[in-house]
Structures are given as C-alpha cells and as structure tokens.
Amino acid sequence: MKTPSKVRRAANAALEKECLEILARSGVPSNLAYQPLFLKLAAHSLGKLPRRRIRTFEIRTTKISWALHTNNGWIGCHKIALECAHCYACDIDSFWYGGRNWGIDAERHRTSPATWAKALKWELDALQRGQSQNVFCMSMGDVFEERAELDAWRKDLFFLIESCPHLNWLLLTKRSQLITRMVPPSWLMQWPKHVVAGVSAGHESTLWQIANLLEVPAGMRFVSVEPLLSPIDLSPYLSQREEDGSPKTKFVMCGGESGRGARPTHIDWVRKVRDQCLKYGVAFHYKQHGCWIHESQVPGAGLTRLPSSAKSVHTWPDGTKSYRVNVKLAGHKLDGVEYQAVVPTRYFAADSALQTEGGVA
C-alpha cells in the first residue's frame, strides 16, 4: 500500500512529466524546460499548480528608475551611434569580462539558464501580487543586433517573453530598422499587449529611429532620449495619433549622461522635450541630470559646493554654466519637479493558488 508521501511524489512526478511534454511540444529550449520555475509556470497554465508556499521577494531588482527588473539573455554589442560613445554596458563588460563581449568582431556571451529563469520568477510574483511588472530588455546588449549566432537566442527570448504575459517587456533598441524583420511573424499580425517597443534617439542625427518605431504595429511605444546630446524636435513624431486619438508614442524618457567621459546636457534641451510631451499628451520621465548639472538646477539639488577647476566647468554659448558633480547629488528634479512617468501597471485578479510566505509585499 502506498503511503501518502509516495502518492504525492508520484503525483508530482506525473505532473512534471506532463509539463515537460507540453514544453517540448511548444519548442521550449531544454536548458529552460528543466528549470523548476518554468515547470511551475507550465503547471499553472494547466491549472494544476500545487498549493505550495512560495517566497515573495523585494519587487525592485534594478536601480533603473523606469523599470523594476532588467533581463539579459546575452551580453555584448557594438557601438553604432553618437550616444554609444560612453556606453555604461561596455564599461561593465570591460570590468567584469575584460571587454571580450564588446565590439563588432567580439563574441557574444549567452547568460546562464538561472539568469533566464529569473523572468519566470518575476512572472509568478506578478501573478501572486495581481499586478504587472516592468522589465527592461536588454540592458547589456541590443535585442535586434544583426548577428547569426543571435538568431537562435532571439527565438528563445521571444518564447520566454510570450511565456510571461503578466510582465511588461520594454524592448529598447538603436536598430529600429530591424524590429519588424526580426520579431516573430505572429507579432506583426497581433502584437502582444505586454510587449512595449522603444528606440533610443538622443541626438538630432538619430531621430530617424523614431520614424521607424512608428511603423512598428505595437500597442505601446516609447522613446529614450538619454543621453540627450543636442537640441531635438520631437513634435513631428509626438503629434502622430492612433485611430482612437491617443498618441502613437506613449511616453518619453530623458536624462543626462553619467559615467566616465560624460558629456553635458543643456537644461533648455530637456525643457523643450518636456514641453513637447506636455503639449501632445505624452508621458514624460526625467531620469537624471547625469554627471553635469546646469547652474539653474543647483538650488534644488543636494549640493553644498560646486567645483571650480576648468575641467569641471562647462560654459555654454549663452553664457550659462554646467558643473561636473556626483550624479546622485545632482538628482533628477527638473526645475524642482519630479517627472517619473512609467509604463502603466496592469492589474488583474491575484492567483489564490500561489500561497506566499508572509503575504504579498
């Protein structure tokens, strides 16, 4: 006679086998299919998730202000625009990997199955909390970089994205001309509601990226003008409307440059972007002043003194000055106001089958 524990083990083994068969038929990569979190997600989709306790965690796992998480299926890229000159991701790769993943001739590094499975943990957490979570994909590369070895990895990534519909996936690229060619054909017929398409265009020479973005049939689009390196006019793009009258571009993220070799941003450039967003009803997010703060913003920042050396002071043609300071002390208030709009959270019924330790945070 089987004991209750043996019955439970047999039932769990049968459930795992059923989940693995479904995942295999769906084309899930084997290195993902055997992840416990993926099995839980598959069991949940079958309506057979055991009522077991799973631990919640701090909802934010990144310091990036417009996302809760960052997802990196691989590491590596190469510089193609003015904004790339002092790429933070390139510096991180140099520090941790000796720079072997950066450059047009460098190999790309696929991250571990455990790293891929983090998205499944966030998906389950979103289900138990009853609200979506924003994921920046990818912070250490470009989803749409054109390289042969990335084709298979991109297919795996798109499957993972489709498997996590309770996350808002923000796909940010500097290769907007490749979006419609590389996404799954089904997306062009019916773009997933939880996938947000975005481009980076922080200089007047890269505004063509936005024109390409507006041709992508996404339900939500965004533009990142960080670092903002020149005065730009977004009016021709922000003024374009959907059939329902809403802006085609839903929100704009803006900020100054930080890190080694950071270039200054004039505050009037930022104000112009903000004012255009307000004019056309587009949400605006100001991330940071960066390493340079304009003199007009000093009173609202946490600065006790300003640098005086020539290399730390930039004089603009209009006679005003910007100062190189600590990026945290410079802050993110624009004319004393915080602009922190993000992709709206989607709410849904929390799943009662997901029992948590200590409740939902």
C-alpha positions as CSV (number, residue, x, y, z in Angstrom):
1,M,0.0,0.0,0.0
2,K,1.4,3.4,-1.0
3,T,1.9,5.9,1.8
4,P,0.6,9.5,1.4
5,S,4.1,10.8,0.8
6,K,4.6,8.2,-2.0
7,V,1.3,9.2,-3.6
8,R,2.3,12.9,-3.5
9,R,5.7,12.1,-5.1
10,A,4.1,10.0,-7.8
11,A,1.5,12.8,-8.5
12,N,4.3,15.4,-8.7
13,A,6.4,13.2,-10.9
14,A,3.4,12.7,-13.3
15,L,2.7,16.4,-13.3
16,E,6.3,17.2,-14.1
17,K,6.3,14.7,-16.9
18,E,3.1,16.2,-18.4
19,C,4.6,19.7,-18.1
20,L,7.9,18.7,-19.8
21,E,5.9,17.1,-22.6
22,I,3.9,20.3,-23.2
23,L,7.0,22.4,-23.0
24,A,8.8,20.1,-25.5
25,R,5.9,20.3,-28.0
26,S,6.0,24.1,-27.6
27,G,9.6,24.2,-28.6
28,V,11.0,25.4,-25.2
29,P,14.8,25.1,-25.1
30,S,15.9,22.1,-22.9
31,N,18.1,24.3,-20.8
32,L,14.9,26.3,-19.8
33,A,12.4,23.4,-19.7
34,Y,14.0,21.8,-16.7
35,Q,14.1,25.0,-14.7
36,P,11.8,24.4,-11.6
37,L,10.3,27.9,-12.1
38,F,9.4,27.1,-15.7
39,L,7.8,23.8,-14.6
40,K,5.8,25.7,-12.1
41,L,4.7,28.2,-14.8
42,A,3.7,25.3,-17.1
43,A,1.8,23.7,-14.2
44,H,0.0,26.9,-13.6
45,S,-1.1,27.2,-17.2
46,L,-2.5,23.7,-16.9
47,G,-4.5,24.7,-13.8
48,K,-2.7,22.1,-11.8
49,L,-0.3,24.2,-9.7
50,P,0.2,22.5,-6.3
51,R,-0.9,24.7,-3.4
52,R,2.6,25.1,-2.1
53,R,4.1,28.1,-0.3
54,I,6.5,30.2,-2.4
55,R,8.5,33.1,-1.1
56,T,8.0,36.6,-2.2
57,F,10.9,39.0,-2.6
58,E,11.6,42.7,-3.0
59,I,9.8,43.8,-6.1
60,R,12.5,46.0,-7.5
61,T,15.7,44.3,-8.6
62,T,17.3,47.2,-10.6
63,K,18.3,50.8,-10.0
64,I,16.9,51.9,-13.3
65,S,14.1,54.2,-12.4
66,W,11.7,53.3,-15.2
67,A,11.8,49.5,-14.7
68,L,11.5,47.0,-11.9
69,H,13.8,44.4,-13.4
70,T,16.4,44.1,-16.2
71,N,16.6,41.0,-18.4
72,N,19.7,40.0,-20.3
73,G,19.6,36.8,-22.4
74,W,23.1,37.6,-23.6
75,I,25.9,40.1,-23.1
76,G,27.6,42.1,-25.8
77,C,27.0,44.7,-28.5
78,H,28.9,47.2,-30.7
79,K,28.7,51.0,-30.9
80,I,26.8,52.4,-33.8
81,A,25.6,55.9,-32.7
82,L,26.9,59.1,-31.0
83,E,25.0,58.1,-27.9
84,C,27.1,54.9,-27.7
85,A,30.4,56.7,-27.2
86,H,30.5,56.3,-23.4
87,C,28.2,53.2,-23.1
88,Y,27.8,52.1,-19.5
89,A,27.2,48.5,-20.6
90,C,30.6,48.5,-22.4
91,D,32.3,49.7,-19.3
92,I,30.6,47.0,-17.2
93,D,31.7,44.4,-19.7
94,S,35.3,45.7,-19.6
95,F,35.2,45.5,-15.8
96,W,33.7,42.0,-15.4
97,Y,34.7,40.3,-18.7
98,G,37.8,42.2,-19.8
99,G,35.8,43.6,-22.7
100,R,35.7,40.3,-24.6
101,N,32.0,40.7,-25.5
102,W,32.1,44.2,-26.9
103,G,32.8,45.2,-30.5
104,I,31.7,44.1,-33.9
105,D,34.3,41.2,-34.0
106,A,33.8,40.1,-30.4
107,E,31.7,37.0,-29.5
108,R,28.5,37.4,-27.6
109,H,28.1,35.6,-24.3
110,R,24.8,33.8,-23.6
111,T,23.8,34.1,-19.9
112,S,23.1,31.1,-17.7
113,P,19.8,29.3,-17.5
114,A,19.4,30.6,-14.0
115,T,19.5,34.1,-15.4
116,W,16.9,33.3,-18.0
117,A,14.7,31.8,-15.3
118,K,14.6,35.0,-13.3
119,A,11.9,36.2,-15.6
120,L,9.7,33.2,-14.7
121,K,10.1,34.1,-11.0
122,W,9.0,37.6,-11.8
123,E,6.1,36.3,-13.7
124,L,4.9,34.1,-10.8
125,D,5.4,37.1,-8.5
126,A,3.3,39.3,-10.7
127,L,0.6,36.6,-10.7
128,Q,0.5,36.4,-6.9
129,R,0.6,40.2,-6.5
130,G,-2.1,40.7,-9.1
131,Q,-0.1,43.5,-10.9
132,S,2.3,43.6,-13.8
133,Q,6.0,44.4,-13.5
134,N,8.1,46.4,-16.0
135,V,11.2,44.6,-17.4
136,F,13.9,46.4,-19.4
137,C,15.2,44.0,-22.1
138,M,18.1,44.2,-22.6
139,S,20.4,46.4,-20.6
140,M,23.7,44.7,-21.6
141,G,23.1,44.4,-25.4
142,D,20.6,45.0,-28.2
143,V,17.8,42.5,-28.9
144,F,17.9,43.4,-32.6
145,E,21.6,43.3,-33.2
146,E,22.2,41.6,-36.5
147,R,24.4,38.6,-35.9
148,A,24.0,35.0,-37.0
149,E,24.6,33.5,-33.5
150,L,21.9,35.6,-32.0
151,D,19.1,34.2,-34.2
152,A,18.5,31.1,-32.1
153,W,19.0,33.0,-28.8
154,R,16.5,35.6,-30.0
155,K,13.9,32.9,-30.8
156,D,14.4,31.6,-27.2
157,L,14.0,35.1,-25.8
158,F,10.8,35.8,-27.7
159,F,9.4,32.5,-26.5
160,L,10.3,33.5,-22.9
161,I,8.6,36.8,-23.4
162,E,5.4,35.1,-24.7
163,S,5.5,32.8,-21.7
164,C,5.4,35.7,-19.3
165,P,2.4,37.8,-20.3
166,H,2.0,39.4,-16.8
167,L,5.3,41.3,-17.3
168,N,5.6,44.4,-19.4
169,W,8.6,43.8,-21.6
170,L,10.3,47.0,-22.7
171,L,12.4,46.3,-25.8
172,L,14.8,49.2,-26.3
173,T,16.9,49.3,-29.4
174,K,19.2,51.5,-31.6
175,R,18.4,49.3,-34.6
176,S,14.8,50.2,-35.2
177,Q,15.0,49.2,-38.9
178,L,15.3,45.6,-37.9
179,I,12.4,45.3,-35.5
180,T,9.7,44.2,-37.9
181,R,12.2,41.8,-39.7
182,M,13.3,40.0,-36.5
183,V,10.2,39.7,-34.3
184,P,8.0,36.6,-34.7
185,P,5.6,36.9,-37.7
186,S,2.7,36.4,-35.4
187,W,3.6,39.7,-33.6
188,L,3.1,41.6,-36.8
189,M,-0.4,40.2,-37.1
190,Q,-1.3,40.7,-33.4
191,W,1.3,42.5,-31.4
192,P,1.4,41.2,-27.8
193,K,-0.1,43.7,-25.4
194,H,2.6,43.2,-22.8
195,V,5.5,44.0,-25.3
196,V,6.5,47.6,-25.4
197,A,8.7,48.7,-28.3
198,G,11.2,51.5,-27.9
199,V,14.1,53.3,-29.6
200,S,17.0,55.4,-28.4
201,A,17.3,58.8,-30.1
202,G,19.3,61.3,-28.0
203,H,20.7,63.4,-30.8
204,E,19.3,65.1,-33.9
205,S,21.2,62.7,-36.1
206,T,19.3,59.7,-34.8
207,L,15.7,60.9,-34.8
208,W,15.1,58.7,-37.8
209,Q,14.8,55.9,-35.3
210,I,11.5,57.3,-34.1
211,A,10.1,57.3,-37.6
212,N,10.9,53.6,-37.9
213,L,9.3,52.9,-34.5
214,L,6.0,54.5,-35.5
215,E,5.8,51.8,-38.3
216,V,6.0,49.0,-35.7
217,P,2.5,47.7,-35.0
218,A,3.0,47.8,-31.2
219,G,0.2,48.8,-28.9
220,M,2.6,50.9,-26.8
221,R,5.8,52.7,-28.0
222,F,8.4,54.7,-26.1
223,V,11.4,56.8,-26.9
224,S,14.6,57.2,-24.8
225,V,16.4,60.5,-25.3
226,E,19.2,59.5,-22.8
227,P,21.8,60.7,-23.0
228,L,20.4,63.9,-24.6
229,L,23.3,65.3,-26.6
230,S,21.8,68.0,-28.7
231,P,18.6,70.1,-29.0
232,I,15.9,67.9,-30.7
233,D,12.4,68.5,-32.0
234,L,10.1,65.6,-31.3
235,S,6.9,67.4,-32.4
236,P,6.7,65.6,-35.8
237,Y,6.6,62.3,-34.0
238,L,4.7,63.0,-30.8
239,S,1.9,64.7,-32.8
240,Q,1.1,61.5,-34.6
241,R,-2.1,59.8,-33.3
242,E,-3.7,56.4,-33.3
243,E,-7.1,55.8,-34.7
244,D,-8.6,56.3,-31.2
245,G,-6.9,59.7,-31.0
246,S,-4.2,58.7,-28.4
247,P,-0.5,59.5,-29.1
248,K,1.3,56.8,-31.1
249,T,4.3,57.4,-28.8
250,K,3.1,56.8,-25.2
251,F,6.0,58.1,-23.2
252,V,9.4,59.6,-23.4
253,M,12.4,59.0,-21.1
254,C,15.0,61.7,-20.9
255,G,18.3,62.2,-19.0
256,G,21.8,63.5,-19.0
257,E,24.9,61.3,-19.4
258,S,26.8,59.7,-16.4
259,G,30.0,57.8,-16.0
260,R,33.5,58.2,-17.4
261,G,33.8,60.9,-20.1
262,A,30.2,62.0,-19.6
263,R,29.1,64.9,-21.9
264,P,27.0,67.8,-20.6
265,T,23.3,68.4,-21.5
266,H,21.9,71.9,-21.6
267,I,18.8,72.2,-19.4
268,D,16.9,74.1,-22.2
269,W,17.2,70.9,-24.4
270,V,15.5,69.0,-21.6
271,R,12.8,71.6,-21.0
272,K,12.0,71.6,-24.7
273,V,11.4,67.8,-24.7
274,R,9.3,68.1,-21.5
275,D,7.2,70.9,-23.0
276,Q,6.6,69.0,-26.2
277,C,5.5,65.9,-24.2
278,L,3.1,68.0,-22.2
279,K,1.7,69.7,-25.4
280,Y,0.9,66.4,-27.1
281,G,-0.2,64.4,-24.0
282,V,2.8,62.1,-23.9
283,A,4.0,60.8,-20.5
284,F,7.4,62.2,-19.6
285,H,10.1,60.6,-17.4
286,Y,13.2,62.5,-16.4
287,K,15.7,60.0,-15.1
288,Q,18.7,62.2,-14.0
289,H,20.8,65.3,-14.7
290,G,23.7,63.0,-15.0
291,C,27.3,64.0,-14.1
292,W,26.7,67.6,-15.3
293,I,24.2,69.9,-13.7
294,H,23.1,73.2,-15.1
295,E,23.5,76.2,-12.9
296,S,19.8,76.8,-12.9
297,Q,19.2,73.5,-11.3
298,V,21.7,73.8,-8.5
299,P,19.3,75.3,-5.9
300,G,17.1,72.2,-6.0
301,A,20.0,69.7,-5.8
302,G,21.8,68.3,-2.8
303,L,25.0,70.2,-3.4
304,T,26.9,72.0,-0.7
305,R,29.7,73.3,-3.0
306,L,30.5,73.5,-6.8
307,P,33.7,72.6,-8.5
308,S,35.9,75.4,-9.7
309,S,38.5,73.6,-11.9
310,A,38.4,74.3,-15.6
311,K,37.8,70.6,-16.5
312,S,34.7,70.5,-14.2
313,V,33.0,73.6,-15.5
314,H,31.4,73.8,-19.0
315,T,30.4,77.3,-20.3
316,W,27.6,77.3,-22.9
317,P,27.4,79.7,-25.9
318,D,24.6,81.6,-24.0
319,G,27.0,82.3,-21.1
320,T,25.4,79.9,-18.6
321,K,27.5,77.1,-17.0
322,S,27.2,73.4,-16.1
323,Y,29.2,71.8,-13.4
324,R,30.5,68.2,-13.2
325,V,29.3,66.8,-9.9
326,N,28.3,63.5,-8.3
327,V,25.4,62.0,-10.3
328,K,23.4,61.1,-7.1
329,L,23.8,64.6,-5.6
330,A,22.7,66.2,-8.9
331,G,19.4,64.2,-8.7
332,H,16.5,64.1,-11.1
333,K,14.3,67.1,-10.4
334,L,13.7,69.4,-13.3
335,D,13.0,72.9,-12.2
336,G,12.2,71.5,-8.8
337,V,9.6,69.0,-10.1
338,E,9.9,65.2,-10.4
339,Y,8.8,63.7,-13.7
340,Q,8.7,59.9,-13.1
341,A,6.0,58.5,-15.5
342,V,6.5,54.8,-16.4
343,V,4.6,52.2,-18.4
344,P,1.3,51.9,-16.6
345,T,0.8,48.9,-14.3
346,R,-1.8,46.4,-15.4
347,Y,-3.9,44.9,-12.6
348,F,-5.6,41.5,-12.5
349,A,-7.0,39.1,-10.0
350,A,-4.2,37.7,-7.8
351,D,-3.9,33.9,-8.1
352,S,-5.1,32.3,-5.0
353,A,-3.3,29.1,-5.8
354,L,0.0,30.9,-5.2
355,Q,0.4,30.7,-1.5
356,T,3.0,33.2,-0.1
357,E,5.1,33.4,3.0
358,G,4.4,36.5,5.0
359,G,1.8,37.7,2.5
360,V,2.3,39.9,-0.5
361,A,4.7,42.9,0.0
